[in-house]
Amino acid sequence: MNDKVILVEMLYEKAEQYVKTTLEVNRLKTIDKVTDVFASVASRFAIVAIIALFFVLLTVGMALYLGELLGKNYYGFFALALFYGVMAVVFIKMRKPWLDDKLNNYLINEIFKEKKNASN
């Protein structure tokens, strides 16, 4: 009878170790996925910031040039502001199919993407 009690205790300890190990593995997998997604989003954000800076400087140059063509510098800024206003309205109307769906799909793909093995 004593042997059965010892075997049950050992089985209980093994099951407890298994549950703890499984929880730790799942926690580490979650951390891995979160850091992958964060790193990917952060790198894309940096690229978008650099592109945005490029377009801001390009816009200022275009506004000054248009202002020179139109006779007054602020006319060029007004013209580009009108252009960007129209673009904003179009973007807001088309936001769902252009941005929301693509961003959702990207994040889902990043979360469920399998890591490539080091041997491949």
N, C-alpha and C positions, 0 to 999 in steps of 0.2 A: 504494500500500500504506500509505503514511504517513497518508493521509486516512482510511482505514478504521480505523486505530489511534486516531486522534483522535476519530472518531465513536463508537467503542466506549467510549473513556474518557469522553466527554461523556454517553453513554447511562448508563454506570456511575454517574457523578456525579449525574445526574438521578434515577436509581433510588434512590441513597443519600439524596438530599434528600427524595424522596417518602416513603421509609420513616421517616426522622427526623420529617418533618412529620406523618405519620399517627400515629406513636407519641405525639407531643406533643399532637395533637388528642384522641386517646383518653385521655391522661393528664388533660387539662383537662376533658373530659366526665366522667371519673370523679370528679374533685375537685368539679365542679359538682353531681353527684348526691349525693355524700357530704355536702356542705354543705347541700343542700336537705333531705335526710333529717334531718340533725342539727338544723337550725333548726326543722323541724317537730316533732321529738320534744322538743326543749328547750322550745318554746312550750307544747306540750301538758303537759309536766311541770310548768311553772309554773302552768298552770291547775289541774291536779290538786292541786298543793300548796296553792293558795288554797282550793279546795273542801274539802280534807282539814282545813285549819285551821278552816274554818266548821263542819264536822261535829264536830270535837273540842270546840269551844266550845259547840255545840248539845248535845252529849252531856253535858258537865259541867252545863249548865243543867238538862237533863232529869233527870239523876241527883240533883241537889240538890232539884228539885221532887218527884220520886218519893220521895226520902228524907223530905221533909217530910210527904207524904201517908202514908207507911208508919210514921212515928214516929221513925225514926233516919236520919240522913243517909247512913250507909254502906249501909243497905238499898237505897237507890236506886242506888248504884254497883254493888252485887252484882246487882241486877235487870238493869241494863244490861249488865254483864259477861256474864251468862248469855245475854242476847239476842244479844250480839255473838259469843259462843262458838258458838251455834247457827247464826248467819249464816256464820261462818267454816267450819263443817263443810259447810254447803250449798254455799258458794263453792268449797271445795276439791273437792267431788264434781263440780261443774259447770264447773270451770276450763277444761277443754279446749274445749268448744263455745262458751263465753262469751268467754273471754279469749285463749287461745292462737291459735285459728284467726283471730279478728278482728285480732289484732296481726300475725300473719304476713301476712295479706292486705293490711293497711294498709302494712306496710313494702315488700311487693312492688309495690303500686300506686305508692308514692312513688318507688321506684327506677326503674320503667319509665315513669313519667309523662313525657310530652313537654312541654317548655317551650312556652308560648304565644308566638307571634311578636309582636314589638313593633308590627307593622303591624296586627294584629287588634284 
